[in-house]
Amino acid sequence: MTKLETKSKLPGFTRHDVDVGGVVLSVHVAGSGPALLLLHGYPQNHMCWLNIAPHFAEKFTCIVPDLRGYGDSDAPKDTSVDHATYSKRQMAQDMVGVLDHFGHDRAHVLGHDRGGRVAYRFALDHAERLDRLGIIEIVPTGDFWQAWNAELAYKAYHWTFLAQPYPLPENMINAAPEAYVDHTLKSWVNAKSLDILPEPALESYRAQAADPARIHAMCADYRAGATFDRKLDDLDKALGRKIAAPLRFLWAEGGFPGQTGNPEDLWSSWADQVSSQSCISGHFVMEENPEAVLDCFWAFFGLE
């Protein structure tokens, strides 16, 4: 198990090492009041919340973990045949451990990208621990696979590339990790420029990409998405399982969900209480349009 020290820290937050059952997660915490979990996506880490977390910490106990395999958290090797080590079910269980560590029975959860997938799996598997659910810039995994057409497959090529068997994608990315992560970030922002990303955040993304253990973890994350996560979603949908908590969905006009048809309709098939909002942004909404994130979720989480 490999530990990385990116030295990246959210200003005003305290970093903790939290053992969630043999895997130690790096977790930044600030504020007081009800718990709010902020979950990052790929190829990012806790630093994607740099423009958001300090605002929420004014009203909440704001808890910002690095998912397993990302940032300064442990990156266990994916030895499971079904990729359960990096399944969203396992990552959601990690979040239960985080809440237990800090003494919170319940929390609001807001997730972007892969963190959004962890967030809605948390809602399905641990409904008793959730108050309200916020989702940024994804549709459910099984639905996203079913929505694929030539245009979406071309833009979201990483879903199939990263899911290829070990070690093909790892070897290719490790040959030029900074170039790969820069290309990924740049191609998914509206401006097609890295200038929109705060420099400390960008440097932390590059630092984690330089670690082969984290590249392996990211690939394992997507292998799980193509197999374990997709099959679990399809099973839950067939069984008619639904998210009980109120769900608020923010999607970017220049992002991935907008290419799946009507993304709010997809979420409405998973939850009875769904509201949504779109904004002008590429995929990385928290950095490209932080005002839209605060506008969408401030009142939703009960701050007005």
N, C-alpha and C positions, 0 to 999 in steps of 0.2 A: 504494500500500500504506500503510495507516494504522497508526500506533503509538499505543497508549493507555497512560497511566501511572496505574493505580489506586492506586499507593503501598501496595498491600496486600502484606504479607509474613508468612510463617509464622515464628513466633518460633523462634529458634535455627537457622534455615535461611539459606543464602546464595543470593541470586538470580543467575542466569547468563543471558546472551543466547546462544542456541545456533542457529547457522545450519544448517538441515537441507536445504539445497539451494535457496537463493533465498528461503526463508521463515525468519524468525528467531523462535524460540520463547522465551518466558520460562520458565525452569526453576528451581525451588527445590530445593536439595540439602542434606542433612545426614546425619551418621552415617558408619559404616564397615561393611565386611563385604559379603556378597552384595548384588547390586542388587535393589531392589524399586521398580517403577514404579507410581505411584498416578495413575489417570486419572479426571478429573471428568466430570460430565455437564452437561445443560442445565437451567436457564439460569444455571449456576454457573461456577466456575473453581477454581483451586488452593485457594482458601480453604475449600472444603467439607471439606477434610481437616484443618482446624484442630484438631479434637479427637482425631484419629487419628494423623497423621503423626509427631508427636513421640515417640509410643510405639514405632512401628516403627523410628524412627531410632536407638533404643537398641541395635538388633541388626543393622540393615541400612544399606547406603548407600541412603537413601530419596530417590527422585527424583520430583519432583512438577511436571510440566509443565502449562502452559496449552495446551490444544489450539489448533491454528491457528484464528484467528477469535475466540478467547475470552481473557479476562483481559488480560495485558500482551503477548501474542503478536501477531505480524503478522496482519492480516486481509485477505488478498488478495481482490480482486473475483472473483466466480464467473463467469468468461467461457467456461467449457467447456460445450458443448452438452449433454453427458451428466452434468454436475455432478461430474465426476471430481475437480475441485479440492478439494471437501469430502467426497469419498468416504471411507469407513472404510479402504479399501485405501491411499489416499494418507496418511491420518492414521497408519496403522500403519507406513508407510514413514518418516514423520516420527519415530516412536519408535525405529526402527533408527538414524536419524541421531543421536538423543539418546544412545543407548547407545554408539554409536561415539565421540561427542564425549567422553564420560567414561571411555572405555576399558573398557567391559564387554562381554564376548562374549555373556553370557546374563543373564536376569533373571527373577524372579517378576513377574507383572503382576496388578494388582487394579484393576478398573474398575467404575464406577457409571454407569448411564444411558448417555448417548452414549459415555462412556469405556469402558463395558463392551462396546459394539459395536466400538470400536477394539481392545479387548483380545482379543476372540475372532477378529477378522480378523487381528491380529498372530499369534495361535496358528495359524491356517490358512496364512498366507502366509510366516511366518518361524519355523517350528517349531524350527529349529536354534538359535534365540536365546531360547527360552522354557524355563523350568524348571517352574513351576506357575502355573495360571491361576485367578484369583478373579473371580467375577462377582457384582455386587450389583444386584438389582432390575430385571433385564431378561430377556426371552427373545429368541432370535434374530430378526432383523428380518423375514425372510420368513415365519417361523412366526407372528409377531405380526400381520402383515397378514392372514394366513389365519384367524386366530382372531377377527377382528372380528365383533361383533354390535352391536345397537343400544346396549346398555349400555356396552360398551367404546368404541364410537365417540363416545358422548356424553362420557365421561370423558377420552378421549385425543384430543379434537378438534384439538389442536395439530398432530398428525401430518398432517392434511390441510390445516389452515389455513396453517401455515408453509411447506408444500410448494407452495402456489399460485404461479403464475408471477409473476416480478418485474414491477413493484414493489408489487403489491397488499398483501401482508402487511407489507412494510417500511413503506409509507405509513401504514397503520393503526396499527401499533405506535409508530412515531415520533411520532404525534400525542400520545401520553401514555405514554412508555416506562416511567417509574417505576410508574405505576398498573398497567401490564400485567405487569411482572415481579413486583410485589407480589401481584397477584391469582394469578398462576401458582404462586408459592411457597406462598402461604397455602392455596390450594385442594388442594395435594398433601400437606400435613402432616396427621397425625391430629388434632392439636389445633385445626386451622383458625385458627391464630394465628401471626404472625411472631415472637412472643416466644421460640419454641424455637430460632431461628437466632441464632448469635452476632452481635453488632452489627457487628464489623469485617467479617465475611463478608457480611452483608446489605448493607452500604454498598458493598462491592466489586461485588456483583451489580447494584446500582442504577447504579453508575458505568459499568459496561460496557454496560448497557442504554441509557444516555444517548448512546452513540456510534453513529450510523447505520451505520458500517462494520461494527460487531459485530452489529447487528440483521440486516444483510444476510448476514453470515457464518452466523448461526444459522439463517436461513431456507434458505440454501444447504445447510447440514448436513442439514436435513430434506428438501429437494428431492433430495439424493443418496440419502437413506434410502428415499424412495418410488420411486426409479428405479434408479440404479446399484447401490446396496447390496442392494436387494431382489432384483434380477435375478441378481446374483452369488451371493447365498445360495441362490437356487433352483437355479442351475446346479451349485453345489457339492453340494447335496443330491442332485440327480439323478445326479451322478457318484459319489456315495457317499463323498465326502471327509469325514474325521473329524479331530477335534482329538486329537493324540497325548498331550498332557500331562494329568496329573491336573487335574480341574476341580472346584472347590468353589463352590457357588451359594447365596447368601443372598437370600431374598426376604421382603418385608414383607406382613403379613396385610392391611394397608390400602393396598397398592400396586397396580401394574398387572399384574405376572405372575400374581398370584393369581386374576385374572379370566379367565385363558386355559385353565382346566381344571387339569391337573396340570403345573405348570411344570417339575418335575424330569424328567418323561417327555420333554418337548420337548428338554431338554439331553441326555438319554440317547441321543437319536437322532443327536447330533452328536459325542459323545465316549464312549469305552468306560469311562473311570474318572471317574464322577460321584458326588459326594455333595452333600447339600443340607441347609439348615437354614432355618426360618422364624423370624420375630421379630415382636413387637408394635411396629409403626411405620407411618408413612406412607411416602411415596416417598423422602424424604431421610434415609435410615437413618443415615448417618455423623453427622448432627447431632441427629436425634431419639433415636437409641439407639446411641451409640458403643460401649457395652459389648458389644452384640450383634455388632458388626463385629469387635471384638478377640477375642471368644469364638469366633467362627466361623473366623477366619483365623490366629490366633496359632499354634496347633499345626499347622495345615495347611501353613504356610510353614516349618515345621521349627524352631519356637522352643521346643518342649518335647521 
